[in-house]
Amino acid sequence: VQLQASGGGLVQAGGSLRLTCVASERTYRSYGWFRQAPGKEREFVAAVFSGNRIYSQSVKGRFTISRDNARNTLYLEMNTLKPGDTAVYFCAAGNPILTTRDTPGGYRLWGQGTQVTVSS
């Protein structure tokens, strides 16, 4: 199984981007997005599982995660982007337990990452 992320780019603050992640198979129960800024730990952004969605506090209300099961595709709609959102964004898949759904360790498979840069 592979994950292929795309959709990153350079955008001005206040702008929008949509990230896409295509899975070669639908094998896992949970899919999520994480991001990593230079010099920082990889951090949770959002996840979708069993029809539920969870978000980090920093993106809640601005980002929307969705999943098209027919196309094995995961999306992250990002609105009102801020310079602090600048990072490499990774999609991930796995079968995390409740307490690991927002941690990198809860996910088994990772995409290659796509760069998002928000200018002020």
Sine and cosine of phi, psi and omega as CSV:
sin_phi,cos_phi,sin_psi,cos_psi,sin_omega,cos_omega
0.00,0.00,0.69,-0.73,0.03,-1.00
-0.77,-0.64,0.44,-0.90,0.10,-1.00
-0.87,-0.50,0.71,-0.70,-0.02,-1.00
-0.81,-0.59,0.93,-0.37,-0.03,-1.00
-0.99,-0.13,0.53,-0.85,0.05,-1.00
-0.39,-0.92,0.14,-0.99,0.10,-0.99
0.95,-0.31,-0.11,0.99,0.02,-1.00
-0.94,0.35,0.15,-0.99,0.02,-1.00
0.19,-0.98,-0.20,-0.98,0.02,-1.00
-0.97,-0.24,0.78,-0.63,-0.02,-1.00
-0.60,-0.80,0.47,-0.88,0.05,-1.00
-0.98,0.19,0.42,-0.91,0.06,-1.00
-0.82,0.58,0.68,-0.73,-0.06,-1.00
1.00,-0.04,-0.19,0.98,-0.02,-1.00
-0.99,0.11,-0.10,-1.00,-0.07,-1.00
-0.73,-0.69,0.45,-0.89,0.13,-0.99
-0.56,-0.83,0.42,-0.91,0.11,-0.99
-0.81,-0.58,0.85,-0.52,0.05,-1.00
-1.00,-0.06,0.56,-0.83,0.00,-1.00
-0.79,-0.61,0.62,-0.78,0.05,-1.00
-0.70,-0.72,0.88,-0.47,-0.01,-1.00
-0.98,-0.21,0.78,-0.62,0.03,-1.00
-0.98,-0.19,0.64,-0.77,-0.01,-1.00
-0.95,0.30,-0.42,0.91,0.05,-1.00
-0.57,-0.82,0.37,-0.93,0.09,-1.00
-0.98,-0.22,1.00,0.02,-0.14,-0.99
-0.94,-0.33,-0.50,0.86,-0.13,-0.99
-0.97,-0.24,0.33,-0.95,-0.02,-1.00
-1.00,0.07,-0.51,0.86,-0.09,-1.00
-0.85,-0.52,0.62,-0.79,0.05,-1.00
-0.74,-0.67,0.62,-0.78,-0.05,-1.00
-0.53,-0.85,0.15,-0.99,0.10,-0.99
-0.86,-0.51,0.69,-0.73,0.10,-0.99
-0.79,-0.62,0.26,-0.96,0.06,-1.00
-0.61,-0.79,0.41,-0.91,0.00,-1.00
-0.61,-0.79,0.88,-0.47,0.06,-1.00
-1.00,-0.02,0.37,-0.93,-0.01,-1.00
-0.83,0.56,0.76,-0.65,0.04,-1.00
0.97,0.23,0.10,1.00,-0.04,-1.00
-0.86,-0.50,0.29,-0.96,0.06,-1.00
-0.96,0.29,0.42,-0.91,0.11,-0.99
-0.93,0.37,0.74,-0.67,-0.07,-1.00
-0.82,-0.57,0.47,-0.88,-0.02,-1.00
-0.95,0.32,0.62,-0.78,0.07,-1.00
-0.90,-0.43,-0.84,0.55,-0.06,-1.00
-0.29,-0.96,0.38,-0.93,0.05,-1.00
-0.51,-0.86,0.43,-0.90,0.05,-1.00
-0.74,-0.67,0.69,-0.72,-0.04,-1.00
-0.33,-0.94,0.70,-0.71,0.08,-1.00
0.76,0.65,0.61,0.79,0.01,-1.00
0.98,0.18,-0.02,1.00,0.02,-1.00
-0.98,-0.20,0.43,-0.90,0.02,-1.00
-0.75,-0.67,0.66,-0.75,0.11,-0.99
-0.77,-0.64,0.47,-0.88,-0.06,-1.00
-0.69,-0.72,0.44,-0.90,0.17,-0.98
-0.96,0.29,0.41,-0.91,-0.01,-1.00
-0.88,0.47,-0.54,0.84,-0.09,-1.00
-0.94,0.35,-0.34,0.94,-0.05,-1.00
-0.89,-0.46,-0.14,0.99,-0.06,-1.00
-0.85,0.52,0.75,-0.66,-0.02,-1.00
1.00,-0.02,-0.25,0.97,0.00,-1.00
-0.91,-0.42,-0.55,0.83,-0.04,-1.00
-0.94,-0.33,0.52,-0.85,0.06,-1.00
-0.73,-0.68,0.81,-0.59,0.06,-1.00
-0.99,-0.16,0.63,-0.77,0.05,-1.00
-0.53,-0.85,0.27,-0.96,-0.08,-1.00
-0.62,-0.78,0.76,-0.65,0.07,-1.00
-0.96,-0.26,0.99,-0.17,-0.08,-1.00
-0.91,0.42,-0.56,0.83,-0.02,-1.00
-0.90,0.44,-0.51,0.86,-0.02,-1.00
-0.97,-0.25,0.06,1.00,-0.05,-1.00
0.77,0.64,0.69,0.72,-0.10,-0.99
-0.81,-0.59,0.67,-0.74,0.04,-1.00
-0.93,-0.37,0.63,-0.78,-0.01,-1.00
-0.82,-0.57,0.43,-0.90,0.19,-0.98
-0.69,-0.72,0.95,-0.30,0.06,-1.00
-1.00,0.04,0.86,-0.52,-0.07,-1.00
-0.89,-0.45,0.88,-0.48,0.00,-1.00
-0.87,-0.49,0.29,-0.96,0.00,-1.00
0.74,0.67,0.78,0.62,-0.07,-1.00
-0.92,0.39,0.54,-0.84,-0.01,-1.00
-0.84,-0.54,0.38,-0.92,0.06,-1.00
-0.82,0.57,-0.53,0.85,0.02,-1.00
-0.93,0.38,-0.18,0.98,0.07,-1.00
-1.00,0.10,-0.10,0.99,0.00,-1.00
-0.88,0.48,0.82,-0.57,-0.05,-1.00
-0.03,-1.00,0.15,-0.99,0.24,-0.97
-1.00,0.01,0.79,-0.61,-0.04,-1.00
-0.98,-0.21,0.73,-0.68,-0.03,-1.00
-0.87,-0.50,0.68,-0.73,0.19,-0.98
-1.00,-0.09,0.44,-0.90,-0.08,-1.00
-0.55,-0.84,0.41,-0.91,0.02,-1.00
-0.66,-0.75,0.53,-0.85,0.01,-1.00
0.02,-1.00,-0.12,-0.99,0.06,-1.00
-0.83,-0.56,0.89,0.45,-0.06,-1.00
-0.94,0.33,0.46,-0.89,0.15,-0.99
-0.98,0.17,0.11,-0.99,-0.11,-0.99
-0.80,0.60,-0.67,0.74,-0.11,-0.99
-0.99,0.15,-0.08,1.00,-0.02,-1.00
-0.88,-0.47,0.18,0.98,-0.04,-1.00
-0.92,0.39,-0.34,0.94,0.02,-1.00
-0.91,-0.41,0.45,0.89,0.04,-1.00
-0.79,-0.61,0.58,-0.81,0.02,-1.00
-0.84,0.55,-0.56,0.83,-0.03,-1.00
-0.90,0.43,-0.28,0.96,0.00,-1.00
-0.99,0.15,-0.09,1.00,-0.11,-0.99
-0.88,-0.48,0.65,-0.76,-0.14,-0.99
-0.99,-0.15,-0.53,0.85,-0.13,-0.99
-0.86,-0.51,0.67,-0.74,-0.07,-1.00
-0.77,-0.63,0.59,-0.81,0.16,-0.99
-0.99,0.15,0.02,-1.00,-0.13,-0.99
-0.99,0.11,-0.21,0.98,0.00,-1.00
1.00,-0.07,0.56,-0.83,0.06,-1.00
-0.68,-0.73,0.71,-0.70,-0.11,-0.99
-0.99,0.16,0.76,-0.65,0.14,-0.99
-0.88,-0.48,0.83,-0.56,0.02,-1.00
-0.82,-0.57,0.83,-0.55,-0.01,-1.00
-0.92,-0.40,0.88,-0.47,-0.01,-1.00
-1.00,-0.04,0.51,-0.86,-0.03,-1.00
-1.00,0.01,0.00,0.00,0.00,0.00
